[in-house]
Structures are given as C-alpha cells and as structure tokens.
C-alpha cells in the first residue's frame, strides 16, 4: 500500500478496514473495557493496516480521555549535554531503561528560558525527573500542580524527592585515603569558572578544611580559589607550598592538571599524587590512570525512577518528599602513591612551559538554593 506524506489518522484506518472510528481507536489503544469485543480477524486487519500506513497514536488526543499519559519527562537537557562526560549520562540511561520496562514513554525538551520561565513540557505527563536543577518557577509549578517529581543530585520543593551522592562522606574518604598513604600536605583544586553552581562545591571544600583541621594539618594555599590555570595552580601548590597530593573537584579539573604537569617538569604520582571526584570517561584511559571517587550514577537513575513510580501511584495528599544520600566509592588507580619526601627538595627548581602570572584571588562561591 502506498504511503502518504501526512500522518495517517484513525478515520483513514477505519475507512480502509470498513469499521467504525471507535473500533479502530479501541483496538489500537488496547481498550476492551465495558464489554467491548471484536473478531480476531478484524483486530489483525486493523493492526496490519495501521502498521502499513505508519500510524502512530496521537498522544495529545489520548491525554484528553485518559487520566494517565504513561509519559515521564526528564528535565535537564543542558545539564546532560552541556558538560563533557558527566555523571548524568549513565544516570539517564538507567532511569529510562527502568521506566520503559514499566511501560512508560520518556520525553525531554530543550527549553528556551529567555522566552519562557518554565522547563515543563507543553503537554501532560505523569511525572518528572530533574537532572541536577531546574528553574525556581518550574519547581513552583510542579508543587502547585501536585505533579510527582524527583530531583537527581539537586534540591527540590517540599513535596519533591531527592537522590544525591554523599559528597561530605566521600570527601572524608578521599582525605583519609591520602592520609593513610602518608600525605600531610594535601592541596585542593576547586571548580573552574565554567562549572555551574552546585551544593557539591561548598560541601567538598568545607569538608576538605574540616578533615585537615581534625588531623592537626593546615590547608595548602590556593584551596579557596577558582581553578583557572593548571600551571599557575601547580606553581603555587607544588612549587611554593610543597604539596605532596592534590584532590581535584572533578575529573575535568584533574585532567587539566594531568595534561599540564609535564610542562612544569612535574611527574604524577612520583612528585605529587592526584585524585578527583567523578569516575567518568577518560579517568581510566589517561596516563597515569586517575584515582577517583566514583558517583553511583546508575544507582541514582534507577532509584529516582523507582521513587517516582511509587509517587505516581499515591494520591497527592499522601505524597511525602524524601532525600536519599548514596555512598560513593573510592577507585584506586596509578595517579596516587606514597609521598616521595626526597623528591620534595627538588620541587623548588621546577619551571613551567610559559610565564606565570599572579594566581587568581577569586574565592569559591556557595551554591544557591534552587527553590
């Protein structure tokens, strides 16, 4: 059968099959309630003609007659695709797989917040998964609509739920690992200007300070500054401050340090150990492979989807928001080792491949609440 360029309708399928529009609609939607029945050969004919004509259900029309759409929207398009190799790719994959296994369709949009003040899709959905953050107006609307939603690695309104890595405990784990290796001069490389504000920024930094003070150690100069130039950072923390280990805010910062270290005649880990948060692509490929604290990406995605489906099943008056913190895991690779105390004496003589200016004095800013 020749196909037309336009999308086929229920009426056109009904004409081809010689049955009513209602019969076609019920068969294609699997609606056999209220005593409706149809002969096997008619049902097979309808599905065959619909397939040949390339029919797809009109979700907007379906939404008008059903209480549930079986559609979940994932907000955070810019978060997933706007930053190299982030935790949300595996998180999204796992959430989508779980939701599809439970017969939900998934949609996402790229909202224009210059024109609109909300990221919600212009069609009905049964629930929302937010990746890291959305606009305050979006949260306000979800709360007002009593729309079930779960935020992954961010903050929510009163009725929303949150699934988040435990950054405080994982920072403690990172510092303790380096202390156990024998390091006492531990530096911290913060986020770059391109990093979006997030609660992990103050959580990781403040825990770094707390853990060092707890062990009677001083933080290494440069810990409270925005990370802009790897060579300037290395000149400060390794050349002048004689750090034997560096904890980087994430894999992006760590890879920048790893790339520029040879330009400063610094060998990792022989002269300084390096580890970071986020066990993402490239961490186990670069040389030396990076020791990391890995976020439970897949676990976050699946758990967020499970919580959302439970919320959808409950009446709005019975839904209660919850916050679940997940443990992150230390993955030891070859970028960390025991401090080479003899090598410390040689660090004063290293030079970088280009002239270094003054180190930027900007301090880390706290993550702003999204609500």
NORCORPE-V713181 format. One record per backbone hydrogen bond with DSSP energy under -1.0 kcal/mol. NH is the residue of the N-H (numbers start at 1). CO is the residue of the C=O. E is the energy in kcal/mol with one decimal. If there is no record, write none. Layout:
((NH:CO:E) (NH:CO:E))
This chain:
((13:9:-1.9) (14:10:-2.5) (15:11:-2.2) (16:12:-2.0) (17:13:-2.0) (18:14:-1.6) (19:14:-1.8) (24:20:-1.8) (25:21:-2.6) (26:22:-2.6) (27:23:-2.3) (28:24:-2.7) (29:25:-1.7) (31:26:-2.6) (36:33:-1.5) (43:39:-2.4) (44:40:-2.4) (45:41:-1.9) (46:42:-2.5) (47:43:-2.2) (48:44:-2.1) (49:45:-2.8) (50:46:-2.5) (51:47:-1.9) (52:48:-2.4) (53:49:-2.2) (55:50:-2.9) (62:58:-2.4) (63:59:-2.4) (66:62:-1.0) (72:105:-2.8) (73:127:-2.2) (74:107:-2.6) (75:129:-2.9) (80:76:-2.2) (81:77:-2.3) (82:78:-1.6) (89:86:-1.2) (91:87:-1.4) (92:88:-2.7) (93:89:-2.0) (94:90:-2.2) (95:91:-2.2) (96:92:-2.9) (97:93:-2.1) (98:94:-2.2) (99:95:-2.5) (100:96:-2.7) (101:97:-2.1) (103:100:-2.0) (104:99:-2.0) (105:70:-3.3) (107:72:-2.3) (116:112:-3.3) (126:71:-2.9) (128:148:-1.8) (129:73:-2.4) (130:150:-2.9) (131:75:-3.0) (132:152:-2.6) (133:131:-2.3) (139:135:-1.8) (140:136:-2.4) (141:137:-2.3) (142:138:-2.4) (143:139:-2.4) (144:140:-2.2) (145:141:-2.5) (147:142:-2.4) (150:128:-2.0) (151:161:-3.2) (152:130:-3.4) (153:163:-3.4) (161:149:-1.6) (162:322:-3.1) (163:151:-2.5) (164:324:-2.7) (166:326:-2.6) (167:165:-1.4) (170:166:-1.9) (171:167:-1.9) (172:168:-1.9) (173:169:-2.0) (174:170:-2.1) (175:171:-2.5) (176:172:-2.6) (177:173:-2.2) (178:174:-1.8) (179:175:-2.5) (180:176:-2.5) (181:177:-1.2) (182:179:-1.1) (183:178:-2.3) (187:245:-3.2) (189:247:-2.6) (195:192:-1.1) (201:198:-1.8) (203:199:-1.9) (204:200:-2.4) (205:201:-1.7) (206:202:-2.7) (207:203:-1.7) (208:204:-2.0) (209:205:-1.9) (210:206:-2.5) (211:207:-2.8) (212:208:-1.9) (213:209:-2.4) (214:210:-2.2) (215:211:-1.1) (216:213:-1.7) (217:212:-3.2) (223:220:-1.3) (225:222:-1.2) (226:362:-1.3) (227:191:-2.7) (233:229:-2.4) (234:230:-2.7) (235:231:-2.3) (236:232:-1.8) (237:233:-2.8) (238:234:-1.9) (239:234:-1.9) (240:235:-1.3) (241:236:-2.3) (243:237:-3.3) (244:185:-2.4) (245:185:-1.5) (246:273:-2.0) (247:187:-2.5) (248:275:-3.0) (249:189:-2.6) (254:250:-2.1) (255:251:-2.5) (256:252:-1.6) (257:253:-2.1) (258:254:-2.9) (259:255:-2.3) (260:256:-1.8) (261:257:-1.7) (264:261:-1.4) (265:262:-1.6) (266:261:-2.3) (271:267:-3.0) (272:267:-1.2) (273:244:-2.6) (274:335:-2.5) (275:246:-2.3) (276:291:-1.7) (278:293:-2.4) (280:278:-1.6) (283:280:-2.1) (285:282:-1.1) (286:282:-2.6) (290:283:-2.8) (292:331:-2.3) (293:276:-1.9) (294:329:-3.1) (297:295:-2.2) (300:296:-2.5) (301:297:-2.0) (302:298:-2.4) (303:299:-2.5) (304:300:-2.4) (305:301:-1.9) (306:302:-2.3) (307:303:-2.6) (308:304:-2.3) (309:305:-2.2) (310:306:-1.8) (311:307:-2.2) (312:308:-2.3) (313:309:-1.5) (318:315:-2.0) (324:162:-2.8) (326:164:-2.5) (329:294:-1.9) (331:292:-3.2) (335:289:-1.2) (341:339:-1.1) (346:343:-1.1) (347:344:-1.1) (349:346:-1.4) (350:347:-1.5))
